[in-house]
Amino acid sequence: MAKIHRSHHSPWVLVLLLVVGGLAGSAAGTLLAPLVPFFKAAPVVGLRPSTLDLHFLVLTFGLSVTLGPLTLVGLLLGYLLYRWL
């Protein structure tokens, strides 16, 4: 019978490592962009903010992500670090 491998890591550890990896990659891309213009190319993906007004409660929804090449590398390294731990 095959053993099922269950990760003992919390999903919050993955989220934390992805955020830290994305921030580090984004910072590296910003610092290296003057030297290598390719690192500056970053499409913005997301939803424009929209507002739901219920007279007693106003909710604003929106999300945007800027995905540069080094940001993607940072996210990948964060995921690999999660798998390695």
N, CA, C and O atoms as a MOPAC input file, in Angstrom:
PM7 MOZYME 1SCF
protein

 N      0.84000 1    -1.17100 1     0.00000 1
 C      0.00000 1     0.00000 1     0.00000 1
 C      0.88900 1     1.24000 1     0.00000 1
 O      1.86400 1     1.31400 1     0.74800 1
 N      0.55500 1     2.18800 1    -0.82300 1
 C      1.36800 1     3.39700 1    -0.95600 1
 C      1.12700 1     4.32500 1     0.22000 1
 O      0.00000 1     4.47700 1     0.69200 1
 N      2.20100 1     4.93900 1     0.68300 1
 C      2.09400 1     5.91200 1     1.76100 1
 C      1.70600 1     7.26400 1     1.18700 1
 O      2.19100 1     7.66700 1     0.12900 1
 N      0.85200 1     7.93900 1     1.87500 1
 C      0.45600 1     9.28400 1     1.47200 1
 C      1.33000 1    10.26100 1     2.23700 1
 O      1.34200 1    10.26800 1     3.46800 1
 N      2.06300 1    11.08900 1     1.49500 1
 C      2.94700 1    12.06800 1     2.13000 1
 C      2.15700 1    13.33400 1     2.41600 1
 O      1.68700 1    14.00200 1     1.49400 1
 N      2.01600 1    13.65100 1     3.65400 1
 C      1.32600 1    14.87700 1     4.04100 1
 C      2.35300 1    15.87400 1     4.54500 1
 O      3.22400 1    15.55200 1     5.35300 1
 N      2.22400 1    17.07800 1     4.04800 1
 C      3.14500 1    18.11700 1     4.48400 1
 C      2.80500 1    18.53700 1     5.91200 1
 O      1.63300 1    18.68600 1     6.25800 1
 N      3.81500 1    18.72500 1     6.72400 1
 C      3.59900 1    19.16800 1     8.08600 1
 C      3.64800 1    20.68600 1     8.19500 1
 O      3.55900 1    21.24000 1     9.29100 1
 N      3.79100 1    21.35300 1     7.05600 1
 C      3.87000 1    22.81700 1     7.05100 1
 C      2.47500 1    23.42000 1     6.98400 1
 O      1.55200 1    22.85200 1     6.40000 1
 N      2.35800 1    24.54600 1     7.57900 1
 C      1.11700 1    25.30400 1     7.52200 1
 C      1.03400 1    26.04300 1     6.18800 1
 O      2.06000 1    26.46100 1     5.65200 1
 N     -0.17000 1    26.20900 1     5.64700 1
 C     -0.30100 1    27.01700 1     4.42800 1
 C      0.12100 1    28.46700 1     4.64900 1
 O      0.47900 1    29.16400 1     3.69900 1
 N      0.08000 1    28.92200 1     5.90200 1
 C      0.50200 1    30.29100 1     6.20900 1
 C      2.00000 1    30.46500 1     6.01300 1
 O      2.45900 1    31.55700 1     5.67900 1
 N      2.76200 1    29.40100 1     6.21700 1
 C      4.20100 1    29.46200 1     5.96000 1
 C      4.43400 1    29.65900 1     4.47100 1
 O      5.30200 1    30.43800 1     4.07700 1
 N      3.66300 1    28.95500 1     3.63400 1
 C      3.77400 1    29.13000 1     2.18300 1
 C      3.43400 1    30.56100 1     1.78000 1
 O      4.14900 1    31.16800 1     0.98300 1
 N      2.35400 1    31.09800 1     2.32500 1
 C      1.95400 1    32.47500 1     1.99600 1
 C      3.04900 1    33.45000 1     2.41000 1
 O      3.38500 1    34.36300 1     1.65700 1
 N      3.60400 1    33.26000 1     3.59900 1
 C      4.66700 1    34.14200 1     4.07800 1
 C      5.89800 1    34.06400 1     3.17700 1
 O      6.46900 1    35.09600 1     2.82400 1
 N      6.31100 1    32.85700 1     2.80200 1
 C      7.47800 1    32.70900 1     1.93500 1
 C      7.23000 1    33.28400 1     0.54400 1
 O      8.14100 1    33.85000 1    -0.05900 1
 N      6.00800 1    33.14600 1     0.02700 1
 C      5.69500 1    33.73300 1    -1.27700 1
 C      5.71500 1    35.25900 1    -1.22000 1
 O      6.20900 1    35.91300 1    -2.13900 1
 N      5.18000 1    35.81900 1    -0.14300 1
 C      5.18000 1    37.28300 1    -0.00400 1
 C      6.61000 1    37.80400 1     0.11800 1
 O      6.97800 1    38.77800 1    -0.54000 1
 N      7.41600 1    37.15500 1     0.95900 1
 C      8.80300 1    37.59300 1     1.14000 1
 C      9.58500 1    37.41900 1    -0.16100 1
 O     10.36100 1    38.29800 1    -0.53700 1
 N      9.38900 1    36.29200 1    -0.85300 1
 C     10.07300 1    36.07300 1    -2.13300 1
 C      9.64900 1    37.07600 1    -3.19100 1
 O     10.48000 1    37.57900 1    -3.94700 1
 N      8.35100 1    37.36800 1    -3.24400 1
 C      7.86200 1    38.36000 1    -4.20600 1
 C      8.39500 1    39.75100 1    -3.91300 1
 O      8.76700 1    40.48000 1    -4.83200 1
 N      8.43400 1    40.12600 1    -2.63400 1
 C      8.97300 1    41.43600 1    -2.26300 1
 C     10.46900 1    41.53900 1    -2.57000 1
 O     10.94000 1    42.56000 1    -3.07000 1
 N     11.20700 1    40.47100 1    -2.26500 1
 C     12.64800 1    40.48500 1    -2.53400 1
 C     12.91700 1    40.55700 1    -4.03500 1
 O     13.80000 1    41.29400 1    -4.47500 1
 N     12.16000 1    39.79800 1    -4.81700 1
 C     12.32900 1    39.84200 1    -6.26800 1
 C     11.95500 1    41.19100 1    -6.85300 1
 O     12.62500 1    41.69200 1    -7.75600 1
 N     10.89400 1    41.77300 1    -6.34100 1
 C     10.47600 1    43.09300 1    -6.80900 1
 C     11.51100 1    44.16000 1    -6.46100 1
 O     11.80500 1    45.03200 1    -7.27900 1
 N     12.06600 1    44.09300 1    -5.24700 1
 C     13.10100 1    45.04600 1    -4.85000 1
 C     14.35400 1    44.87500 1    -5.70100 1
 O     14.96200 1    45.86100 1    -6.11600 1
 N     14.74100 1    43.62900 1    -5.96200 1
 C     15.91700 1    43.38400 1    -6.81100 1
 C     15.67000 1    43.89400 1    -8.22300 1
 O     16.57200 1    44.45800 1    -8.84300 1
 N     14.46300 1    43.70400 1    -8.73700 1
 C     14.13500 1    44.21100 1   -10.06700 1
 C     14.18100 1    45.72400 1   -10.13600 1
 O     14.62500 1    46.28700 1   -11.13700 1
 N     13.72900 1    46.38700 1    -9.08600 1
 C     13.77000 1    47.84700 1    -9.04400 1
 C     15.21700 1    48.35200 1    -8.98800 1
 O     15.56300 1    49.33700 1    -9.64200 1
 N     16.05000 1    47.67600 1    -8.21000 1
 C     17.45100 1    48.09200 1    -8.10000 1
 C     18.24800 1    47.82000 1    -9.37600 1
 O     19.12700 1    48.60300 1    -9.73400 1
 N     17.95100 1    46.72600 1   -10.05600 1
 C     18.72000 1    46.34000 1   -11.24700 1
 C     18.13100 1    46.86600 1   -12.54900 1
 O     18.75200 1    46.70800 1   -13.60000 1
 N     16.95900 1    47.48100 1   -12.51600 1
 C     16.31700 1    47.98400 1   -13.73200 1
 C     17.16000 1    49.01500 1   -14.48600 1
 O     17.15700 1    48.98600 1   -15.71700 1
 N     17.88400 1    49.92900 1   -13.81800 1
 C     18.71900 1    50.85800 1   -14.58400 1
 C     19.84900 1    50.15300 1   -15.35000 1
 O     20.28400 1    50.63700 1   -16.39600 1
 N     20.31800 1    49.02700 1   -14.83800 1
 C     21.40100 1    48.30400 1   -15.49900 1
 C     20.89700 1    47.37000 1   -16.59400 1
 O     21.51900 1    47.24800 1   -17.64900 1
 N     19.77400 1    46.71400 1   -16.34100 1
 C     19.19000 1    45.76800 1   -17.29500 1
 C     17.73300 1    46.16600 1   -17.52200 1
 O     16.88200 1    45.86200 1   -16.68600 1
 N     17.42400 1    46.83900 1   -18.63700 1
 C     16.05600 1    47.33400 1   -18.85700 1
 C     14.99400 1    46.22900 1   -18.90100 1
 O     13.81800 1    46.49200 1   -18.65400 1
 N     15.39800 1    45.01500 1   -19.21000 1
 C     14.44200 1    43.89800 1   -19.26200 1
 C     13.75000 1    43.67900 1   -17.91100 1
 O     12.59000 1    43.27000 1   -17.86500 1
 N     14.45500 1    43.95000 1   -16.82400 1
 C     13.89200 1    43.73600 1   -15.49700 1
 C     12.77400 1    44.71700 1   -15.16900 1
 O     11.98400 1    44.47700 1   -14.25600 1
 N     12.70200 1    45.81900 1   -15.90700 1
 C     11.66500 1    46.81100 1   -15.64600 1
 C     10.32500 1    46.41300 1   -16.27300 1
 O      9.26900 1    46.84400 1   -15.81000 1
 N     10.37100 1    45.59500 1   -17.31700 1
 C      9.14500 1    45.17800 1   -18.00100 1
 C      8.28300 1    44.35700 1   -17.05500 1
 O      8.62800 1    43.22800 1   -16.70600 1
 N      7.16000 1    44.93300 1   -16.64600 1
 C      6.30400 1    44.25700 1   -15.67300 1
 C      4.84000 1    44.56100 1   -15.98400 1
 O      4.37800 1    45.68000 1   -15.76200 1
 N      4.11200 1    43.57300 1   -16.49700 1
 C      2.68100 1    43.80800 1   -16.73600 1
 C      1.90400 1    43.85500 1   -15.42100 1
 O      2.25100 1    43.17500 1   -14.45600 1
 N      0.86100 1    44.65800 1   -15.40100 1
 C     -0.00500 1    44.76400 1   -14.22500 1
 C     -1.26100 1    43.94600 1   -14.50700 1
 O     -1.95500 1    44.17600 1   -15.49800 1
 N     -1.54300 1    42.99800 1   -13.63300 1
 C     -2.70500 1    42.13200 1   -13.76500 1
 C     -3.61600 1    42.40300 1   -12.58700 1
 O     -3.15000 1    42.49200 1   -11.45100 1
 N     -4.91500 1    42.53600 1   -12.84300 1
 C     -5.80300 1    42.74000 1   -11.70800 1
 C     -7.17300 1    43.23900 1   -12.08400 1
 O     -7.54900 1    43.27300 1   -13.25600 1
 N     -7.91000 1    43.62400 1   -11.06500 1
 C     -9.25700 1    44.16000 1   -11.19900 1
 C     -9.27000 1    45.60400 1   -10.72900 1
 O     -8.67400 1    45.94000 1    -9.70500 1
 N     -9.94100 1    46.44000 1   -11.47200 1
 C    -10.07100 1    47.82700 1   -11.03800 1
 C    -10.94300 1    47.89800 1    -9.79200 1
 O    -11.82400 1    47.05800 1    -9.60100 1
 N    -10.70800 1    48.88100 1    -8.95400 1
 C    -11.54300 1    48.99000 1    -7.74900 1
 C    -13.00400 1    49.25300 1    -8.10400 1
 O    -13.30500 1    50.08100 1    -8.96400 1
 N    -13.89300 1    48.54900 1    -7.44400 1
 C    -15.32600 1    48.79500 1    -7.59200 1
 C    -15.92600 1    48.89800 1    -6.18700 1
 O    -15.44100 1    48.27000 1    -5.24600 1
 N    -16.96800 1    49.68600 1    -6.06500 1
 C    -17.53600 1    49.99500 1    -4.75700 1
 C    -18.97000 1    49.48700 1    -4.66600 1
 O    -19.76000 1    49.64600 1    -5.59700 1
 N    -19.29100 1    48.87500 1    -3.53300 1
 C    -20.64300 1    48.45200 1    -3.21600 1
 C    -21.12000 1    49.30700 1    -2.05000 1
 O    -20.60000 1    49.20100 1    -0.93900 1
 N    -22.11500 1    50.15900 1    -2.31000 1
 C    -22.62900 1    51.07500 1    -1.28700 1
 C    -23.98300 1    50.57500 1    -0.79500 1
 O    -24.95100 1    50.54100 1    -1.55500 1
 N    -24.05100 1    50.19000 1     0.47000 1
 C    -25.29200 1    49.69100 1     1.06600 1
 C    -25.89600 1    50.69400 1     2.04200 1
 O    -26.70600 1    50.31800 1     2.88900 1
 N    -25.52100 1    51.94300 1     1.93800 1
 C    -25.95200 1    53.07500 1     2.76700 1
 C    -25.42300 1    53.01200 1     4.19400 1
 O    -25.07100 1    54.05400 1     4.74600 1
 N    -25.35100 1    51.85900 1     4.80500 1
 C    -24.78300 1    51.75800 1     6.14400 1
 C    -23.39300 1    51.12500 1     6.11000 1
 O    -22.67500 1    51.13000 1     7.11000 1
 N    -23.02800 1    50.58700 1     4.96400 1
 C    -21.74300 1    49.92600 1     4.80800 1
 C    -21.26200 1    50.13400 1     3.37600 1
 O    -22.00200 1    49.88400 1     2.42500 1
 N    -20.03800 1    50.58400 1     3.22800 1
 C    -19.45200 1    50.77400 1     1.90000 1
 C    -18.25800 1    49.84500 1     1.77800 1
 O    -17.32600 1    49.91800 1     2.57800 1
 N    -18.28300 1    48.96700 1     0.77600 1
 C    -17.20700 1    48.02900 1     0.53300 1
 C    -16.53800 1    48.35300 1    -0.79900 1
 O    -17.21400 1    48.59400 1    -1.79900 1
 N    -15.23300 1    48.35700 1    -0.80400 1
 C    -14.47600 1    48.57900 1    -2.02700 1
 C    -13.62900 1    47.34600 1    -2.29500 1
 O    -12.85700 1    46.90800 1    -1.44200 1
 N    -13.78400 1    46.79700 1    -3.48400 1
 C    -13.04600 1    45.61000 1    -3.88800 1
 C    -12.06300 1    45.98700 1    -4.98900 1
 O    -12.37600 1    46.80000 1    -5.85900 1
 N    -10.88700 1    45.39900 1    -4.94800 1
 C     -9.89900 1    45.62800 1    -6.00000 1
 C     -8.62400 1    44.86500 1    -5.70300 1
 O     -8.30700 1    44.58200 1    -4.54700 1
 N     -7.90400 1    44.53800 1    -6.74600 1
 C     -6.66600 1    43.79700 1    -6.60100 1
 C     -5.82300 1    44.04400 1    -7.83700 1
 O     -6.32800 1    43.97000 1    -8.95800 1
 N     -4.55300 1    44.33300 1    -7.64900 1
 C     -3.63900 1    44.43300 1    -8.77400 1
 C     -2.28800 1    43.86300 1    -8.37500 1
 O     -1.83000 1    44.04900 1    -7.24800 1
 N     -1.66400 1    43.17500 1    -9.29800 1
 C     -0.37500 1    42.53800 1    -9.06900 1
 C      0.53800 1    42.91600 1   -10.22300 1
 O      0.16300 1    42.78300 1   -11.38800 1
 N      1.73300 1    43.38800 1    -9.90000 1
 C      2.73300 1    43.71100 1   -10.91300 1
 C      3.73400 1    42.56100 1   -10.95100 1
 O      4.44900 1    42.31000 1    -9.98200 1
 N      3.77200 1    41.87300 1   -12.07900 1
 C      4.60400 1    40.67800 1   -12.19300 1
 C      5.81500 1    40.95300 1   -13.07500 1
 O      5.73600 1    40.86500 1   -14.30000 1
 N      6.92500 1    41.28400 1   -12.44700 1
 C      8.17900 1    41.45700 1   -13.16200 1
 C      8.92900 1    40.13500 1   -13.21200 1
 O      8.58300 1    39.19500 1   -12.49600 1
 N      9.94800 1    40.05900 1   -14.04800 1
 C     10.71100 1    38.80500 1   -14.16000 1
 C     11.35400 1    38.37800 1   -12.84200 1
 O     11.31000 1    37.19900 1   -12.49100 1
 N     11.94000 1    39.30700 1   -12.11800 1
 C     12.57800 1    38.93600 1   -10.85400 1
 C     11.55600 1    38.69300 1    -9.74800 1
 O     11.84400 1    37.98200 1    -8.78600 1
 N     10.37200 1    39.27100 1    -9.87500 1
 C      9.30300 1    38.97300 1    -8.92600 1
 C      8.88500 1    37.51600 1    -9.07800 1
 O      8.67700 1    36.81800 1    -8.08500 1
 N      8.76300 1    37.06100 1   -10.31700 1
 C      8.42100 1    35.66000 1   -10.55600 1
 C      9.51300 1    34.72400 1   -10.04600 1
 O      9.21400 1    33.65800 1    -9.50900 1
 N     10.77700 1    35.11600 1   -10.21100 1
 C     11.88600 1    34.31000 1    -9.68800 1
 C     11.81200 1    34.25200 1    -8.15700 1
 O     12.03200 1    33.19400 1    -7.56800 1
 N     11.50600 1    35.37200 1    -7.51900 1
 C     11.36900 1    35.39800 1    -6.06400 1
 C     10.22600 1    34.52000 1    -5.58600 1
 O     10.36100 1    33.81500 1    -4.58600 1
 N      9.09600 1    34.55700 1    -6.29500 1
 C      7.97700 1    33.69300 1    -5.93500 1
 C      8.34600 1    32.22100 1    -6.08900 1
 O      8.00100 1    31.39800 1    -5.24100 1
 N      9.04100 1    31.89700 1    -7.16100 1
 C      9.47300 1    30.52100 1    -7.38800 1
 C     10.44700 1    30.06200 1    -6.30000 1
 O     10.34400 1    28.94000 1    -5.80400 1
 N     11.38500 1    30.92500 1    -5.93300 1
 C     12.33200 1    30.57400 1    -4.86800 1
 C     11.62300 1    30.40900 1    -3.51500 1
 O     11.98900 1    29.53600 1    -2.72800 1
 N     10.62700 1    31.23000 1    -3.24800 1
 C      9.84700 1    31.07700 1    -2.02400 1
 C      9.11300 1    29.74400 1    -1.98900 1
 O      9.06300 1    29.08700 1    -0.94900 1
 N      8.54300 1    29.34300 1    -3.12500 1
 C      7.85500 1    28.05300 1    -3.19700 1
 C      8.83800 1    26.89500 1    -3.03900 1
 O      8.55000 1    25.92800 1    -2.33500 1
 N      9.99800 1    26.99000 1    -3.69100 1
 C     10.99800 1    25.93400 1    -3.57500 1
 C     11.52500 1    25.83100 1    -2.14200 1
 O     11.78100 1    24.73100 1    -1.65100 1
 N     11.68300 1    26.96600 1    -1.48000 1
 C     12.11600 1    26.94400 1    -0.08500 1
 C     11.07000 1    26.27200 1     0.79800 1
 O     11.41500 1    25.53000 1     1.71800 1
 N      9.79400 1    26.52900 1     0.51800 1
 C      8.70900 1    25.88400 1     1.25400 1
 C      8.75400 1    24.36500 1     1.06600 1
 O      8.59000 1    23.61000 1     2.02400 1
 N      8.97700 1    23.92800 1    -0.17000 1
 C      9.04000 1    22.49200 1    -0.44100 1
 C     10.27200 1    21.85300 1     0.19800 1
 O     10.22500 1    20.69500 1     0.61300 1
 N     11.37500 1    22.60200 1     0.28100 1
 C     12.62700 1    22.09300 1     0.81900 1
 C     12.55800 1    21.95300 1     2.33600 1
 O     13.13000 1    21.02600 1     2.90900 1
 N     11.84000 1    22.89700 1     2.99200 1
 C     11.73700 1    22.84600 1     4.45900 1
 C     10.90200 1    21.68000 1     4.80900 1
 O     10.66700 1    21.42200 1     5.98900 1

